[in-house]
Amino acid sequence: MGSEDLVSVFDATDEVQSLLYRTMLEEAGIDVVERQLEIPWLETLKLQGLHSQLLVRRRDEARARELIASFHEEAESGELTVDNPEGLPE
């Protein structure tokens, strides 16, 4: 994936948020590149208060933004549900 073909679709404030949205996009068949914005040797120092940016191909931008908006809306409204993995008590 050439960097000239990539656009930022999500700014993650922490590692968990980045992993959650990246996984959601990848499971939808969208290739994702994560641009780290933390400076590793300064541990928690972040550029622009962000952990990372998620980048996708320009051709996937509209679909990625739609999925992100829908996911965010469901999470904020409390409508987001998670399937119970096998073996875990409910």
C-alpha positions in Angstrom: 0.0 0.0 0.0 1.7 3.2 -1.1 1.5 6.1 1.4 0.3 8.5 -1.3 -2.9 6.4 -1.5 -3.7 6.6 2.2 -6.1 8.9 4.1 -6.7 9.3 7.8 -10.1 8.1 8.9 -9.8 7.9 12.7 -7.7 9.6 15.4 -7.3 7.2 18.4 -6.7 8.6 21.9 -5.3 5.4 23.3 -4.1 1.9 22.3 -7.4 0.2 23.2 -9.4 2.5 21.0 -7.0 2.1 18.2 -7.1 -1.7 18.4 -10.9 -1.7 18.6 -11.5 0.4 15.6 -8.7 -1.1 13.6 -10.0 -4.6 14.2 -13.6 -3.5 13.3 -12.3 -2.1 9.9 -10.1 -5.1 9.2 -13.0 -7.5 9.9 -15.0 -5.5 7.3 -12.3 -6.3 4.8 -10.6 -2.9 4.9 -6.8 -2.8 5.0 -5.6 -0.4 7.8 -2.3 1.2 8.5 -1.7 2.6 12.0 0.4 5.7 12.3 1.8 5.9 15.8 1.8 9.4 17.3 3.3 8.5 20.7 7.0 9.0 21.1 8.1 5.5 22.5 11.2 6.7 24.4 9.2 9.4 26.2 6.6 6.8 27.2 3.3 8.7 27.6 4.1 11.8 25.7 1.7 12.1 22.8 1.7 14.3 19.8 -1.5 16.3 19.5 -2.9 14.3 22.5 -3.4 11.3 20.3 -2.1 7.7 20.4 -2.3 7.0 16.7 -4.2 7.6 13.4 -5.8 4.9 11.4 -5.2 5.2 7.6 -7.0 3.4 4.8 -6.8 3.5 1.0 -8.6 6.4 -0.5 -11.0 4.1 -2.3 -12.1 2.6 1.1 -12.4 6.0 2.8 -16.2 6.5 2.5 -17.0 2.9 3.7 -14.5 3.2 6.6 -16.0 6.5 7.8 -19.5 5.1 7.6 -18.5 2.0 9.6 -16.7 4.2 12.2 -19.7 6.5 12.5 -22.1 3.7 12.9 -19.9 1.9 15.4 -19.4 5.1 17.4 -23.2 5.8 17.4 -24.1 2.3 18.6 -21.4 2.5 21.4 -22.6 5.9 22.6 -26.3 4.9 22.6 -25.7 1.7 24.5 -27.0 -0.4 21.6 -23.7 -2.1 20.9 -23.8 -5.7 21.8 -21.1 -8.3 22.0 -21.6 -12.0 21.3 -20.8 -14.2 24.3 -17.7 -16.3 23.5 -18.1 -20.0 24.2 -17.4 -21.1 27.7 -18.0 -17.8 29.4 -20.8 -17.5 31.9 -23.5 -15.0 31.2 
